Amino acid sequence: MIGSYAGPIAQIRRSTDSAVLDIGANGENFDSATMSSWIGAVTGYTRILYSQTGLGNAYDFVQGTNNKQPIVRLSGTNYLIGGKTAMMGVPGNDTGMATSNISSLITGTDFTCILVASVGAHNNYARFFSSQSSGGSNDYGTGGCSVTQAATNNTIAFTGGTNNYCYPNGTSGNVSGSTVFTVYTNSSGATVRVNGGLQRTDAFVTNHNSYALGIMNQVAGGGGAPLNQLFSEIIVFKRQLSLSEIQTIERNMGAYYGINVA
């Protein structure tokens, strides 16, 4: 979490009575002990991931429909990446969380997204992260972009610009396990990094005009499936970070989640 942030990190819903509880930090970590004690031996779901930007609740990731909320504790056992709390989609449901529609949330060509998730066997397409283009729900056409678990096992990819794909190493199926995934774009193209290593740069341009952001969403328009991978943290910037800034974040995330980052 951001050191200066003092508010709640997540709002969790308990399966037995649908009661909700805002949970904050214990030191600099999410207070998983309070969450575990409150949920007990049943199942807990994430209703809100609170933005730590100080820009208001329109930037929070929210899922108000109970059967679409990601699972954070299943029958008394927490989902974890490197011993830290994580979430997983609900099998059979279009799980996902999104910000409110905000004019000019991300604009221009420069953009950076760094996230922590698990990558593994998956039977279709589902999004770790998406930005929706202004005026519509198309997340990978002009104005939008997506970080996607593709149909082939162990694949993570960035999609941007009018269906332009930027796969790690130019192939599908070469990423596995807990991953720090970075993508940044500028007027020259899009670059993907996996666990601190440069993977691929594609010379296409996404001119972002996004009005909402989403995580763990099923791909729209058919052919998608709920995201059955773990998801733990995401940081989004409205600019291209410098390489030193990116490396600092990647290495800090790797150290925190026990992921080997170059």
C-alpha positions in Angstrom: 0.0 0.0 0.0 1.0 3.7 -0.4 2.8 4.8 2.8 0.8 8.0 3.2 -2.6 6.3 2.7 -4.6 5.7 5.9 -8.0 4.5 4.6 -9.4 1.1 4.1 -7.8 -1.2 1.5 -10.8 -3.4 0.7 -14.4 -4.0 1.6 -15.1 -7.7 2.1 -18.4 -9.5 2.0 -19.1 -12.7 4.2 -21.0 -15.5 2.5 -23.2 -16.5 5.5 -25.0 -13.2 6.0 -23.7 -10.9 3.2 -22.4 -8.5 5.9 -19.6 -6.3 4.7 -16.5 -5.0 6.5 -14.0 -2.3 5.5 -10.5 -3.7 6.2 -7.4 -1.6 6.3 -3.7 -2.2 7.0 -1.7 -3.8 9.8 1.5 -1.7 9.4 2.2 -1.6 5.7 0.3 -4.8 4.9 -3.3 -5.7 4.3 -4.8 -6.8 7.6 -5.5 -10.4 6.6 -5.7 -11.5 10.2 -8.8 -9.3 10.8 -10.3 -10.5 7.6 -9.7 -14.2 8.4 -11.1 -13.8 11.9 -14.2 -12.0 10.7 -15.0 -14.4 7.9 -14.1 -17.5 9.8 -14.6 -20.9 8.2 -16.9 -19.7 5.4 -16.2 -17.8 2.2 -15.3 -14.1 1.7 -15.7 -12.0 -1.4 -14.1 -8.7 -2.4 -16.8 -6.0 -3.0 -14.5 -3.0 -3.2 -10.8 -2.4 -3.8 -10.3 1.2 -2.6 -8.1 3.5 -4.6 -5.2 4.9 -2.7 -4.8 7.9 -4.9 -6.9 10.3 -2.8 -8.9 11.2 -5.9 -12.3 10.0 -4.6 -14.4 6.9 -4.7 -15.0 7.0 -8.5 -11.5 5.5 -8.8 -12.3 2.5 -6.5 -12.8 -0.9 -8.2 -16.3 -2.0 -7.3 -18.5 -5.1 -7.9 -22.0 -4.7 -6.4 -23.4 -7.9 -7.7 -22.7 -10.7 -5.1 -22.2 -13.6 -7.5 -19.7 -11.6 -9.6 -17.4 -10.7 -6.7 -13.9 -12.3 -6.7 -13.2 -14.8 -3.9 -10.6 -13.8 -1.3 -11.2 -16.6 1.3 -12.7 -19.9 0.3 -14.3 -22.1 3.0 -11.9 -20.7 5.7 -8.7 -20.7 3.6 -7.2 -17.5 2.1 -6.0 -17.2 -1.4 -2.4 -16.2 -1.4 0.5 -15.1 -3.7 3.8 -15.4 -1.8 2.0 -15.5 1.5 0.1 -12.3 0.7 -3.7 -12.0 0.1 -4.9 -12.5 -3.4 -8.3 -12.9 -5.2 -9.7 -15.4 -7.7 -12.7 -15.3 -10.0 -15.9 -17.2 -9.3 -16.2 -20.3 -11.6 -19.2 -20.0 -13.9 -19.8 -16.3 -13.3 -18.6 -13.2 -15.1 -16.5 -12.0 -12.2 -15.0 -8.6 -12.4 -14.6 -5.2 -10.8 -14.6 -1.7 -12.4 -14.2 2.0 -11.7 -17.0 4.4 -12.3 -17.2 6.1 -15.6 -14.8 9.0 -15.4 -14.2 11.4 -18.3 -10.6 11.3 -19.5 -9.4 8.8 -16.9 -6.5 7.9 -19.2 -5.8 10.0 -22.3 -3.1 10.2 -24.9 -0.5 7.6 -25.9 1.5 7.4 -22.7 0.4 4.8 -20.1 2.0 2.3 -17.7 0.4 -0.7 -15.9 2.3 -3.0 -13.4 0.4 -5.9 -11.8 1.0 -9.0 -9.8 -1.0 -12.2 -10.8 -0.6 -15.9 -11.3 -0.6 -17.3 -14.9 -1.4 -20.9 -15.7 -3.9 -23.2 -17.3 -7.0 -21.4 -18.6 -9.6 -22.5 -21.1 -10.5 -19.2 -22.8 -9.9 -15.5 -22.7 -10.2 -13.3 -19.6 -8.8 -10.0 -18.5 -6.4 -9.2 -15.6 -6.9 -5.6 -16.5 -8.8 -3.5 -19.0 -9.5 0.1 -19.9 -12.7 0.8 -21.7 -12.7 3.3 -24.6 -14.8 6.4 -24.2 -18.4 5.9 -25.3 -18.4 2.2 -25.3 -17.4 -1.1 -23.7 -14.8 -2.1 -26.3 -11.6 -2.5 -24.2 -9.1 -3.2 -27.0 -10.2 -1.1 -29.9 -9.2 2.5 -30.4 -8.9 4.1 -27.0 -8.8 1.0 -24.9 -6.4 -1.7 -23.9 -6.2 -5.0 -22.1 -3.8 -7.3 -20.2 -5.3 -10.7 -20.9 -4.9 -14.4 -20.0 -5.2 -15.9 -23.4 -6.8 -19.2 -24.4 -3.4 -21.1 -24.6 -2.1 -22.3 -21.2 0.4 -20.0 -19.5 -0.1 -17.0 -21.7 -0.4 -13.4 -20.7 -0.6 -10.7 -23.4 -1.2 -7.0 -23.9 -3.8 -5.9 -26.4 -4.1 -2.4 -27.6 -4.7 -0.2 -30.5 -7.4 -1.9 -32.8 -6.8 -5.5 -31.9 -3.0 -5.3 -31.9 -1.4 -8.0 -29.7 1.9 -7.8 -27.9 2.8 -11.3 -26.6 5.8 -11.9 -24.4 8.6 -13.1 -26.7 6.2 -13.0 -29.6 4.8 -16.4 -28.6 1.9 -17.7 -26.5 2.5 -20.1 -23.7 5.8 -19.0 -22.1 4.7 -17.4 -18.9 3.9 -19.5 -15.8 3.3 -19.0 -12.1 3.4 -15.9 -10.1 4.3 -12.9 -12.3 5.1 -9.2 -12.1 3.7 -8.1 -15.5 4.5 -4.6 -16.9 3.3 -2.9 -20.0 4.0 0.7 -21.1 3.0 2.5 -24.2 4.0 5.8 -25.9 3.9 7.3 -29.4 6.3 4.7 -30.7 4.6 1.5 -29.5 3.9 -0.9 -26.6 6.5 -2.7 -24.5 5.9 -5.7 -22.3 8.1 -6.9 -19.4 7.7 -10.1 -17.4 9.4 -10.4 -14.0 11.8 -7.6 -14.8 12.9 -8.9 -18.1 12.2 -7.1 -21.4 10.0 -9.4 -23.5 8.7 -7.6 -26.6 8.1 -4.2 -28.2 5.5 -3.8 -30.9 5.3 -0.7 -33.1 1.7 0.1 -32.7 0.1 3.0 -30.9 -2.9 3.1 -28.6 -4.3 6.6 -28.3 -6.0 6.1 -25.0 -9.3 7.8 -24.3 -10.5 5.6 -21.4 -13.5 6.3 -19.2 -13.3 3.3 -16.9 -10.9 0.6 -15.7 -11.6 -3.0 -14.9 -9.9 -6.0 -13.3 -10.6 -9.8 -13.5 -13.3 -9.3 -16.2 -14.5 -11.9 -18.6 -14.0 -11.0 -22.3 -17.2 -9.4 -23.7 -19.0 -10.6 -26.8 -18.8 -14.3 -26.2 -15.7 -16.6 -26.2 -14.6 -15.6 -22.8 -14.5 -17.3 -19.4 -14.1 -16.2 -15.8 -10.6 -15.6 -14.7 -9.4 -18.6 -12.7 -6.0 -17.1 -11.8 -4.9 -15.3 -8.7 -4.7 -11.5 -8.8 -3.1 -9.5 -6.0 -2.0 -5.9 -6.9 -2.2 -3.4 -9.7 -0.7 0.1 -10.2 -1.7 2.2 -13.1 -0.1 5.5 -14.3 -1.3 8.0 -16.8 2.3 8.4 -18.2 5.2 6.2 -19.3 7.4 5.7 -16.3 11.2 5.8 -16.7 13.0 2.5 -16.8 14.5 3.2 -13.3 11.0 3.9 -11.9 9.6 0.7 -13.5 12.5 -1.4 -12.2 12.1 0.0 -8.7 8.4 -1.0 -8.6 9.0 -4.4 -10.2 11.7 -5.3 -7.7 9.7 -4.0 -4.7 6.7 -6.1 -5.9 8.9 -9.1 -6.5 10.5 -8.9 -3.1 7.1 -8.4 -1.4 5.4 -11.4 -3.1 8.5 -13.7 -3.3 8.7 -13.5 -7.1 12.1 -13.7 -8.8 12.5 -10.4 -10.6 15.6 -9.6 -12.7 
